Amino acid sequence: MTSRKIDIFNHVMPQAIADRLREMGPSAAGMAKRLTSIPMLYDIEARIRMMEQWPGYEQVLTIAGPSR
């Protein structure tokens, strides 16, 4: 039996939101660039592949709310 672990402190930045940040100007564009440099933050398929390495590991995803 595999134990189950649920990680509840995870954030994602969907590509559409990152694109909108880029449109908001230089300071927001910098945040978008940092967030999209890590595929697991915007590519859900990449996140699932990463999580498959650890059986029983699950995440509750929430939309990242970058500061202004």
ChimeraX attribute file (.defattr): number of C-alpha atoms within 10 A of each C-alpha:
attribute: neighborCount
match mode: 1-to-1
recipient: residues
	/A:1	4
	/A:2	8
	/A:3	7
	/A:4	11
	/A:5	12
	/A:6	10
	/A:7	11
	/A:8	11
	/A:9	9
	/A:10	12
	/A:11	16
	/A:12	20
	/A:13	23
	/A:14	16
	/A:15	15
	/A:16	9
	/A:17	16
	/A:18	19
	/A:19	15
	/A:20	13
	/A:21	20
	/A:22	16
	/A:23	12
	/A:24	10
	/A:25	10
	/A:26	11
	/A:27	11
	/A:28	17
	/A:29	17
	/A:30	13
	/A:31	16
	/A:32	21
	/A:33	14
	/A:34	10
	/A:35	20
	/A:36	19
	/A:37	10
	/A:38	11
	/A:39	14
	/A:40	19
	/A:41	19
	/A:42	21
	/A:43	15
	/A:44	15
	/A:45	11
	/A:46	14
	/A:47	15
	/A:48	13
	/A:49	11
	/A:50	11
	/A:51	15
	/A:52	12
	/A:53	9
	/A:54	12
	/A:55	11
	/A:56	13
	/A:57	14
	/A:58	15
	/A:59	15
	/A:60	10
	/A:61	14
	/A:62	12
	/A:63	13
	/A:64	14
	/A:65	10
	/A:66	11
	/A:67	6
	/A:68	7
